[in-house]
């Protein structure tokens, strides 16, 4: 029987991590404190806090239903072009490990993007970021150094890396494993794992993502960063 | 209280001085993702975040008269979000002190640079925890281990793993208040 504080909080955490709505119960202040921290950690998983399109559709539909009759917005509603796809909650499956553990921090340096679209930081060097086993096919892994954010992807067995920063206004991209793309949380723009622009809702097309040199050595994925 | 601050995210457009919203649809399109993310960080799951986001938008939109300044609308959305989230914790878990803290939470909400990442704050927080606490939360939340797998990995019983998780979360909450602010 689950009746200790640790058990009740464990059940709450289990529900969060399984993507379920937790059951209601009367929490003590200590339990509430732990649960609040758990909610924050659950949201910190890469992409976990991005709504999927179905959720946005439901919210929009219910708002339209309720606001169409509201005098506050009478006659204001016009059906616009529908919001396109956002990253899905399935992005929570993205590997979001603490890459700080494996990437040696580098000093600030200049980043050069050559004409071939490859980003090569001045003073960069080959650094291991993960083992090949940690990045199965179809998965993506984000990491940061002091000079750049990057995403390493395993695209059908081919490992590569691109900048993790949207080329429009610099928002951090969110890997979306279900859709196999990198989504910008700011302006409905998405890139393929190769760095190519997939879609955008901007006046002009953003540039493709710079690529980052990668290689596999002795089972370790290394990036030139 | 909550591990993750009210951070700006998913804000699709800048907030130029003097800009106005002219209909509810533009308020919705501009802010729904940011409100949802703000809610998710306080409730930790998609179903509750959806309900909270909807309630925040409906309460705000029901009181607006258009045209409405963008800055005012966003401030009001964040203020309303705090109130709705406080109600959520009160109704679902009979929590009072969390309510008070939520109501005093920072108000920046939807109004800053959009690329602060919750996971960075979590990583910083985990790094401050004692080893065992750090380990149990990392395995559980970032690596997706079950309680059973955590217990096996750490060489403890499942009951002890649950106790360890509880203590680690409480410590994380305390540290967040004391150190990260």
Contacts between the chains, C-beta under 8 A, distances in Angstrom:
chain1	res1	chain2	res2	distance
A	4	B	163	8.0
A	5	B	166	6.2
A	6	B	159	7.8
A	6	B	162	4.6
A	6	B	163	4.4
A	6	B	165	7.2
A	6	B	166	3.9
A	6	B	167	7.9
A	7	B	162	6.0
A	9	B	162	7.8
A	9	B	165	7.2
A	9	B	166	4.9
A	9	B	169	6.6
A	10	B	147	6.4
A	10	B	162	4.1
A	10	B	165	6.2
A	10	B	166	7.0
A	13	B	140	6.9
A	13	B	165	6.6
A	13	B	169	7.8
A	14	B	147	7.4
A	15	B	45	6.9
A	16	B	44	4.4
A	16	B	45	5.3
A	17	B	140	7.2
A	17	B	141	7.2
A	17	B	144	7.1
A	19	B	45	6.6
A	19	B	46	6.3
A	20	B	45	6.8
A	20	B	47	7.6
A	21	B	45	5.7
A	21	B	47	3.9
A	21	B	48	5.8
A	22	B	44	7.9
A	22	B	45	6.6
A	22	B	48	7.8
A	22	B	92	7.8
A	24	B	91	7.8
A	24	B	92	4.7
A	24	B	93	6.8
A	25	B	93	6.6
A	26	B	93	6.9
A	26	B	94	4.4
A	27	B	93	4.1
A	27	B	94	6.5
A	27	B	95	5.8
A	29	B	95	7.6
A	29	B	97	5.4
A	30	B	170	6.2
A	31	B	93	7.8
A	32	B	89	7.1
A	32	B	93	6.0
A	32	B	95	4.3
A	32	B	97	7.1
A	32	B	98	5.0
A	33	B	1	7.2
A	33	B	98	7.7
A	33	B	169	7.7
A	33	B	170	5.6
A	33	B	173	4.4
A	33	B	174	7.6
A	34	B	166	5.6
A	34	B	169	3.7
A	34	B	170	4.8
A	34	B	173	6.4
A	35	B	93	7.0
A	35	B	169	7.6
A	36	B	1	5.2
A	36	B	2	4.8
A	36	B	3	7.0
A	36	B	42	7.5
A	36	B	89	8.0
A	36	B	98	6.0
A	36	B	173	6.1
A	37	B	2	7.3
A	37	B	3	4.6
A	37	B	169	4.5
A	37	B	170	7.4
A	37	B	172	4.5
A	37	B	173	4.1
A	37	B	176	6.9
A	38	B	3	7.8
A	38	B	44	6.1
A	38	B	141	7.8
A	38	B	169	5.4
A	39	B	2	6.4
A	39	B	3	7.2
A	39	B	41	6.9
A	39	B	42	5.9
A	39	B	43	5.6
A	39	B	44	3.1
A	39	B	45	7.8
A	40	B	2	4.9
A	40	B	3	2.4
A	40	B	4	3.9
A	40	B	41	5.8
A	40	B	42	7.8
A	40	B	44	7.3
A	40	B	118	7.3
A	40	B	122	6.9
A	40	B	176	7.8
A	41	B	3	5.5
A	41	B	44	7.8
A	41	B	122	5.7
A	41	B	137	6.4
A	41	B	141	4.4
A	41	B	169	7.8
A	41	B	172	7.4
A	42	B	44	3.8
A	42	B	45	7.0
A	42	B	141	6.5
A	43	B	3	7.9
A	43	B	4	5.7
A	43	B	37	7.7
A	43	B	40	4.9
A	43	B	41	4.2
A	43	B	44	6.0
A	43	B	118	5.5
A	44	B	3	7.2
A	44	B	4	6.3
A	44	B	118	4.5
A	44	B	119	4.4
A	44	B	121	7.1
A	44	B	122	3.6
A	44	B	123	8.0
A	44	B	141	7.2
A	44	B	142	7.9
A	45	B	119	7.1
A	45	B	141	6.7
A	45	B	142	6.8
A	46	B	119	6.1
A	48	B	40	7.2
A	49	B	9	7.7
A	49	B	36	7.5
A	49	B	37	4.5
A	49	B	40	3.9
A	49	B	41	6.3
A	49	B	49	7.4
A	49	B	118	6.7
A	50	B	10	7.6
A	50	B	33	7.4
A	50	B	37	7.2
A	51	B	32	7.5
A	51	B	33	6.3
A	51	B	36	4.5
A	51	B	37	7.8
A	51	B	46	7.4
A	51	B	49	7.4
A	51	B	50	7.1
A	51	B	53	7.7
A	52	B	46	7.7
A	55	B	36	7.3
A	55	B	46	6.6
A	55	B	50	4.9
A	56	B	32	6.3
A	56	B	33	7.8
A	56	B	36	8.0
A	58	B	50	6.8
A	58	B	54	8.0
A	59	B	28	7.9
A	59	B	32	6.3
A	59	B	36	7.9
A	59	B	50	6.4
A	59	B	53	6.1
A	59	B	54	4.8
A	59	B	57	7.0
A	60	B	28	6.5
A	60	B	32	7.7
A	62	B	54	6.0
A	62	B	58	7.9
A	63	B	24	7.1
A	63	B	28	6.2
A	63	B	54	7.0
A	63	B	57	6.0
A	63	B	58	6.4
A	63	B	61	7.0
A	66	B	58	5.9
A	67	B	24	5.4
A	67	B	58	7.6
A	67	B	61	5.9
A	67	B	62	7.7
A	70	B	61	7.5
A	70	B	62	6.0
A	72	B	61	7.0
A	72	B	62	5.7
A	72	B	63	6.9
A	72	B	64	6.1
A	72	B	65	6.6
A	73	B	23	6.8
A	73	B	24	4.8
A	73	B	61	6.6
A	73	B	64	7.4
A	73	B	66	7.0
A	76	B	22	7.5
A	76	B	23	4.1
A	76	B	24	6.1
A	76	B	25	7.8
A	76	B	66	6.0
A	77	B	23	6.7
A	77	B	24	6.7
A	77	B	25	6.4
A	78	B	23	6.7
A	78	B	25	6.6
A	79	B	25	7.7
A	80	B	25	5.5
A	80	B	29	7.1
A	83	B	29	6.3
A	83	B	32	7.9
A	86	B	33	6.5
A	89	B	46	5.4
A	96	B	119	6.0
A	96	B	142	6.0
A	97	B	142	6.2
A	97	B	143	6.9
A	98	B	123	5.6
A	98	B	126	7.3
A	98	B	138	6.8
A	98	B	142	6.8
A	100	B	123	6.5
A	100	B	127	8.0
A	144	B	120	7.8
A	169	B	114	8.0
A	170	B	115	6.4
A	171	B	114	5.4
A	171	B	115	4.8
A	172	B	115	4.7
A	172	B	117	5.6
A	185	B	9	5.9
A	185	B	10	4.7
A	185	B	33	6.7
A	185	B	37	7.8
A	185	B	114	7.2
A	186	B	10	6.7
A	186	B	11	6.5
A	186	B	12	6.0
A	186	B	114	4.9
A	186	B	115	7.7
A	187	B	12	5.6
A	188	B	12	7.0
